[in-house]
């Protein structure tokens, strides 16, 4: 009896144009052909391939899928997916250079994501992390600070692209970064 190759493995063997055409006919995040499809695994593997091949087109595919999945998720799952997407962007920018207006290589996309997460003024964040007893800080607030730190960890990867000169307020956040939860 012949073993059926999982669809994920099959799709990942296709050439890039065939993968793009296949995606165009689907609703990302939904079952494919009536069967569950590992969209998370697909996005992760497309991102890994983008890095391995230094391929902006594979990064486009990974970011497309990450974006749809993030929009369909809630809470921490959304942050985790967006962190994966922004980490891929940062890696591609560091390796291939920043390109204004490019859907993958534009550093402002990562900065905008950071700004959405940094809804706490830096002075307030500094005050909170200077408290002696963090057990008194609400868990939701600590989580928001953790999300800010993960975004800063991603931004620091591309800090040499001129982003800090364009947004000098990042310097203060970078100084606070090691003290965030």
N, C-alpha and C positions, 0 to 999 in steps of 0.2 A: 504494500500500500504506500502511495506517495504522500509525503508530508507536505502540507501547504505552507508556503513561506508567508510569514506575517506581512501585512500590507506595509507597515512602517519600514521594514527592511527592504522591501521591493522598491518603494518610492525613493528611498535614499540611494539606490543604485542608478536611478535614472539621471540623464543629463539635465542640467539646470533648466533649459527651455521647456522640457517635458514636465518638470516639477512645477514650474510657473503656470503652465497651461492647466495642469491638474488642479492646482489651487484655485485658479480662476473659476472653475466649475463647482466649487464647494462652499459650504458655510463653515468657516473655521470654527473649531470647538464642538461641532456637531458630529454625530455618527457618520461614517462613510459607508455607503452601500448597505445601510441598515445595521452595520456593526460598529461597535465602539472603536475609536482610533485614539492612539496615544499622542495627542497633540502636544502635551508637555515634552514628551520624549522627542518628538519631531523638532520642536523649536530648539531644544537643547542640542540635538545632534546637528541641526543646520548651523547653529552658532559655533559649535566645535569645528565644523567643516569650514566655516568662514574664517576662523582663526588659523586653522591648519593650512588652508590654501591662500590665506590673506586675500579673501574674495569678498569684495563689496556686494556683488549680487547675492551670494549666499547670506550675507549679513542682512540684506534687504528682506529676504524670505524669513529669516529668523525673527527679525524685528516686526514684520507684519503679523506673524503668528503670536509672538509675545504680546503685541498691542491688543489684538482681539481677545486673547486669553485674559489679559489684565482687566479689560473692560467687562468681562463676564464674571470675574471673581469678586470676592469681598474681603475687606480687611487686610489681614496679614498676607493672605495669598496674593492679593494685588501688589503689595509692596515687594514680595519675594519675586514675582514675575517681572515687575518693573526694574528691580535691582539687577536681575539677569540681563534684561535688555540694555540698561544703561552701562553695565559692566562690559558688555559686548561693544557698545558704541565707544566707550573710553579706550578699550584695547585697540580697536580699529584706528581710532584717532592717533593714539600713541605710536602705532606701528606705521600707519600710512600718511599721517599728517592731517591737520584740520583743513576743512574746505567749507567755507561759508556757503550756506544754501544747499549743501548736499544732505540728503535724507539720512545718511549714516554718519558722515564725517563732520557734522556741524556741532561744535561744542556747546552752543547756546541751548540745544535741546536738553543736555544734561544739566546745565545751570537752571533752566526753567523748571525741571523736575525737582531740583534741590529747593528752589524758591517755594514751590508748592508744599514741600515737606517742612520747610523752616518757617512754620506759622507762629512760632514762638520767637519774640525778639531776642537777640543775642544777649542783651543785658539780663533778661529774665532767665535764659538758659544758664548763664554764668552763675546767677544767684542760686538757682536750684541745685546745680552740681556742687556748689560750695557748701551745701548743708551737710552737717555731720552725720545725720541719720537718714539714709535714703529710704528706710522702711516707712518713713512718714510721707513719702512722695507717692501720690497715686500711681498705680501700675500703668494706667493709660498714658499718663504724662511721661513716665520713664520710657515707655514704648515709642512715643513720639520723638523723644530725644535720641533713642537708639536708631530710629529711621533717619534722622538728620545726620547722625554719625556715619551710617552706611552710605548715604549720599555724598558726604564729605570724603569718605574713603575712595569713592569712585572719582570725584572731582580732582582729588590730589594727583591722580594718574595723568590728568591732562592739564595740570597747572602751568606747564611750560608753553602752552599754546597761545598765550596772550590773554587768556580768560581772566586771570587775576588782575592784569592791568586794566582790563575793561570793567571788572567788578571788584574794586579794591576791598569792599566789605568782606570778601572771602578770606582775606588775611586774618581778621579777627576770629572768624569761624575756624580756620585751620589751627589757630593757637588754642582754641577751646576743645578741639576735636579729641585729644587724648584723655580729656577729663569727662567726656560724655559717656553715658552707660553703654 
